[in-house]
Amino acid sequence: MALERNVGGLDRIARAVGGVALVAVAVGAFFTGRDGIGVAAVLGGAGLLFNAATQFCGVNALLGIDTCSRE
């Protein structure tokens, strides 16, 4: 199954920045012994980074949202 692009522009950049920020929060949480917060943050961060890398978001697809500019 091919993933049709539906994430682009500023949305993609925001997801990448948010993903990196959540991974940083996860690292900090693991170092301070807050494993539950760390797991949640790393899962959220990985999801956002996946969206930014593949330019596909399942929630956007379900809602019919497309922020990817087509030329």
VMD Tcl script that builds the backbone (N, CA, C; Angstrom):
set m [mol new atoms 213]
animate dup $m
set s [atomselect $m all]
$s set {name element resname resid chain x y z} {
  {N N MET 1 A 0.844 -1.182 0.000}
  {CA C MET 1 A 0.000 0.000 0.000}
  {C C MET 1 A 0.886 1.242 0.000}
  {N N ALA 2 A 0.694 2.079 -0.971}
  {CA C ALA 2 A 1.447 3.330 -1.056}
  {C C ALA 2 A 0.764 4.396 -0.203}
  {N N LEU 3 A 1.580 5.152 0.495}
  {CA C LEU 3 A 1.052 6.224 1.329}
  {C C LEU 3 A 0.992 7.507 0.500}
  {N N GLU 4 A -0.207 8.030 0.304}
  {CA C GLU 4 A -0.355 9.262 -0.464}
  {C C GLU 4 A 0.007 10.448 0.414}
  {N N ARG 5 A 0.837 11.336 -0.098}
  {CA C ARG 5 A 1.278 12.503 0.675}
  {C C ARG 5 A 0.104 13.393 1.044}
  {N N ASN 6 A 0.037 13.772 2.325}
  {CA C ASN 6 A -0.987 14.719 2.765}
  {C C ASN 6 A -0.437 15.679 3.827}
  {N N VAL 7 A 0.887 15.691 4.024}
  {CA C VAL 7 A 1.532 16.591 4.980}
  {C C VAL 7 A 2.638 17.331 4.238}
  {N N GLY 8 A 2.607 18.648 4.280}
  {CA C GLY 8 A 3.646 19.413 3.606}
  {C C GLY 8 A 3.791 20.799 4.195}
  {N N GLY 9 A 4.775 21.510 3.701}
  {CA C GLY 9 A 4.987 22.900 4.092}
  {C C GLY 9 A 5.283 23.079 5.564}
  {N N LEU 10 A 4.658 24.086 6.146}
  {CA C LEU 10 A 4.873 24.406 7.554}
  {C C LEU 10 A 4.394 23.282 8.473}
  {N N ASP 11 A 3.379 22.558 8.057}
  {CA C ASP 11 A 2.876 21.435 8.849}
  {C C ASP 11 A 3.972 20.384 9.027}
  {N N ARG 12 A 4.700 20.095 7.968}
  {CA C ARG 12 A 5.780 19.112 8.027}
  {C C ARG 12 A 6.910 19.595 8.940}
  {N N ILE 13 A 7.261 20.856 8.831}
  {CA C ILE 13 A 8.325 21.421 9.670}
  {C C ILE 13 A 7.898 21.401 11.136}
  {N N ALA 14 A 6.659 21.776 11.413}
  {CA C ALA 14 A 6.160 21.779 12.789}
  {C C ALA 14 A 6.169 20.376 13.383}
  {N N ARG 15 A 5.814 19.374 12.589}
  {CA C ARG 15 A 5.828 17.995 13.079}
  {C C ARG 15 A 7.257 17.542 13.378}
  {N N ALA 16 A 8.204 17.921 12.524}
  {CA C ALA 16 A 9.601 17.539 12.746}
  {C C ALA 16 A 10.144 18.185 14.025}
  {N N VAL 17 A 9.875 19.474 14.197}
  {CA C VAL 17 A 10.350 20.183 15.397}
  {C C VAL 17 A 9.679 19.614 16.646}
  {N N GLY 18 A 8.380 19.381 16.575}
  {CA C GLY 18 A 7.663 18.797 17.710}
  {C C GLY 18 A 8.150 17.393 18.036}
  {N N GLY 19 A 8.446 16.616 17.016}
  {CA C GLY 19 A 8.957 15.264 17.232}
  {C C GLY 19 A 10.302 15.267 17.923}
  {N N VAL 20 A 11.198 16.144 17.472}
  {CA C VAL 20 A 12.513 16.245 18.107}
  {C C VAL 20 A 12.366 16.712 19.552}
  {N N ALA 21 A 11.478 17.661 19.788}
  {CA C ALA 21 A 11.260 18.167 21.148}
  {C C ALA 21 A 10.732 17.064 22.066}
  {N N LEU 22 A 9.798 16.262 21.574}
  {CA C LEU 22 A 9.251 15.180 22.398}
  {C C LEU 22 A 10.292 14.098 22.678}
  {N N VAL 23 A 11.153 13.814 21.709}
  {CA C VAL 23 A 12.220 12.844 21.959}
  {C C VAL 23 A 13.174 13.388 23.021}
  {N N ALA 24 A 13.461 14.695 22.985}
  {CA C ALA 24 A 14.314 15.305 24.016}
  {C C ALA 24 A 13.656 15.221 25.384}
  {N N VAL 25 A 12.347 15.460 25.448}
  {CA C VAL 25 A 11.607 15.326 26.703}
  {C C VAL 25 A 11.692 13.882 27.200}
  {N N ALA 26 A 11.579 12.931 26.288}
  {CA C ALA 26 A 11.653 11.519 26.664}
  {C C ALA 26 A 13.012 11.176 27.268}
  {N N VAL 27 A 14.078 11.663 26.665}
  {CA C VAL 27 A 15.420 11.400 27.194}
  {C C VAL 27 A 15.540 11.970 28.603}
  {N N GLY 28 A 15.077 13.195 28.799}
  {CA C GLY 28 A 15.112 13.799 30.122}
  {C C GLY 28 A 14.274 13.030 31.122}
  {N N ALA 29 A 13.122 12.554 30.693}
  {CA C ALA 29 A 12.244 11.794 31.589}
  {C C ALA 29 A 12.886 10.476 32.000}
  {N N PHE 30 A 13.543 9.806 31.069}
  {CA C PHE 30 A 14.200 8.543 31.409}
  {C C PHE 30 A 15.339 8.763 32.402}
  {N N PHE 31 A 16.083 9.860 32.241}
  {CA C PHE 31 A 17.190 10.145 33.159}
  {C C PHE 31 A 16.712 10.491 34.564}
  {N N THR 32 A 15.504 11.024 34.681}
  {CA C THR 32 A 14.989 11.402 36.007}
  {C C THR 32 A 14.093 10.325 36.616}
  {N N GLY 33 A 13.988 9.182 35.954}
  {CA C GLY 33 A 13.218 8.076 36.504}
  {C C GLY 33 A 11.730 8.132 36.240}
  {N N ARG 34 A 11.293 8.969 35.342}
  {CA C ARG 34 A 9.862 9.060 34.999}
  {C C ARG 34 A 9.621 8.266 33.716}
  {N N ASP 35 A 9.669 6.959 33.844}
  {CA C ASP 35 A 9.617 6.089 32.674}
  {C C ASP 35 A 8.297 6.173 31.915}
  {N N GLY 36 A 7.188 6.330 32.621}
  {CA C GLY 36 A 5.888 6.421 31.955}
  {C C GLY 36 A 5.798 7.630 31.039}
  {N N ILE 37 A 6.255 8.757 31.536}
  {CA C ILE 37 A 6.268 9.978 30.719}
  {C C ILE 37 A 7.237 9.813 29.556}
  {N N GLY 38 A 8.368 9.175 29.820}
  {CA C GLY 38 A 9.357 8.952 28.768}
  {C C GLY 38 A 8.825 8.099 27.634}
  {N N VAL 39 A 8.111 7.038 27.976}
  {CA C VAL 39 A 7.547 6.157 26.951}
  {C C VAL 39 A 6.507 6.902 26.122}
  {N N ALA 40 A 5.626 7.639 26.789}
  {CA C ALA 40 A 4.594 8.391 26.073}
  {C C ALA 40 A 5.215 9.444 25.156}
  {N N ALA 41 A 6.237 10.146 25.659}
  {CA C ALA 41 A 6.876 11.194 24.863}
  {C C ALA 41 A 7.623 10.616 23.671}
  {N N VAL 42 A 8.311 9.493 23.860}
  {CA C VAL 42 A 9.065 8.914 22.743}
  {C C VAL 42 A 8.114 8.348 21.685}
  {N N LEU 43 A 6.989 7.785 22.102}
  {CA C LEU 43 A 6.010 7.292 21.119}
  {C C LEU 43 A 5.401 8.449 20.319}
  {N N GLY 44 A 5.035 9.515 21.009}
  {CA C GLY 44 A 4.501 10.686 20.314}
  {C C GLY 44 A 5.526 11.317 19.386}
  {N N GLY 45 A 6.753 11.440 19.861}
  {CA C GLY 45 A 7.819 12.015 19.044}
  {C C GLY 45 A 8.117 11.168 17.818}
  {N N ALA 46 A 8.143 9.850 17.996}
  {CA C ALA 46 A 8.393 8.956 16.863}
  {C C ALA 46 A 7.272 9.069 15.832}
  {N N GLY 47 A 6.035 9.184 16.311}
  {CA C GLY 47 A 4.914 9.341 15.384}
  {C C GLY 47 A 5.009 10.620 14.574}
  {N N LEU 48 A 5.350 11.714 15.240}
  {CA C LEU 48 A 5.489 12.987 14.524}
  {C C LEU 48 A 6.656 12.956 13.542}
  {N N LEU 49 A 7.758 12.348 13.935}
  {CA C LEU 49 A 8.906 12.239 13.024}
  {C C LEU 49 A 8.582 11.346 11.829}
  {N N PHE 50 A 7.803 10.291 12.059}
  {CA C PHE 50 A 7.350 9.443 10.956}
  {C C PHE 50 A 6.500 10.244 9.979}
  {N N ASN 51 A 5.573 11.048 10.527}
  {CA C ASN 51 A 4.725 11.900 9.676}
  {C C ASN 51 A 5.561 12.857 8.850}
  {N N ALA 52 A 6.554 13.475 9.463}
  {CA C ALA 52 A 7.395 14.437 8.755}
  {C C ALA 52 A 8.247 13.753 7.688}
  {N N ALA 53 A 8.764 12.575 7.985}
  {CA C ALA 53 A 9.639 11.875 7.040}
  {C C ALA 53 A 8.868 11.318 5.845}
  {N N THR 54 A 7.685 10.761 6.078}
  {CA C THR 54 A 6.926 10.128 5.001}
  {C C THR 54 A 5.928 11.072 4.343}
  {N N GLN 55 A 5.691 12.216 4.946}
  {CA C GLN 55 A 4.697 13.192 4.483}
  {C C GLN 55 A 3.299 12.584 4.449}
  {N N PHE 56 A 3.035 11.655 5.361}
  {CA C PHE 56 A 1.722 11.025 5.452}
  {C C PHE 56 A 1.263 11.017 6.900}
  {N N CYS 57 A -0.012 11.342 7.110}
  {CA C CYS 57 A -0.620 11.290 8.432}
  {C C CYS 57 A -1.961 10.577 8.302}
  {N N GLY 58 A -2.127 9.493 9.063}
  {CA C GLY 58 A -3.363 8.729 9.008}
  {C C GLY 58 A -4.574 9.514 9.469}
  {N N VAL 59 A -4.402 10.350 10.485}
  {CA C VAL 59 A -5.522 11.165 10.980}
  {C C VAL 59 A -5.938 12.175 9.905}
  {N N ASN 60 A -4.954 12.800 9.255}
  {CA C ASN 60 A -5.283 13.716 8.159}
  {C C ASN 60 A -6.043 12.984 7.061}
  {N N ALA 61 A -5.618 11.772 6.737}
  {CA C ALA 61 A -6.286 10.997 5.693}
  {C C ALA 61 A -7.735 10.703 6.076}
  {N N LEU 62 A -7.964 10.325 7.340}
  {CA C LEU 62 A -9.331 10.043 7.785}
  {C C LEU 62 A -10.222 11.266 7.746}
  {N N LEU 63 A -9.634 12.434 8.062}
  {CA C LEU 63 A -10.419 13.677 8.102}
  {C C LEU 63 A -10.451 14.411 6.770}
  {N N GLY 64 A -9.718 13.915 5.793}
  {CA C GLY 64 A -9.692 14.557 4.477}
  {C C GLY 64 A -8.879 15.833 4.431}
  {N N ILE 65 A -7.903 15.961 5.313}
  {CA C ILE 65 A -7.058 17.149 5.369}
  {C C ILE 65 A -5.809 16.899 4.539}
  {N N ASP 66 A -5.452 17.865 3.703}
  {CA C ASP 66 A -4.256 17.762 2.875}
  {C C ASP 66 A -3.531 19.092 2.903}
  {N N THR 67 A -2.345 19.140 3.532}
  {CA C THR 67 A -1.570 20.365 3.599}
  {C C THR 67 A -0.392 20.338 2.636}
  {N N CYS 68 A -0.355 19.332 1.781}
  {CA C CYS 68 A 0.741 19.177 0.821}
  {C C CYS 68 A 0.363 19.917 -0.466}
  {N N SER 69 A 1.203 20.862 -0.855}
  {CA C SER 69 A 0.911 21.614 -2.078}
  {C C SER 69 A 1.245 20.767 -3.295}
  {N N ARG 70 A 0.365 20.767 -4.249}
  {CA C ARG 70 A 0.552 19.991 -5.482}
  {C C ARG 70 A 0.865 20.963 -6.611}
  {N N GLU 71 A 1.846 20.591 -7.405}
  {CA C GLU 71 A 2.221 21.470 -8.536}
  {C C GLU 71 A 1.749 20.904 -9.831}
}
mol reanalyze $m
mol bondsrecalc $m
mol representation Tube
mol addrep $m
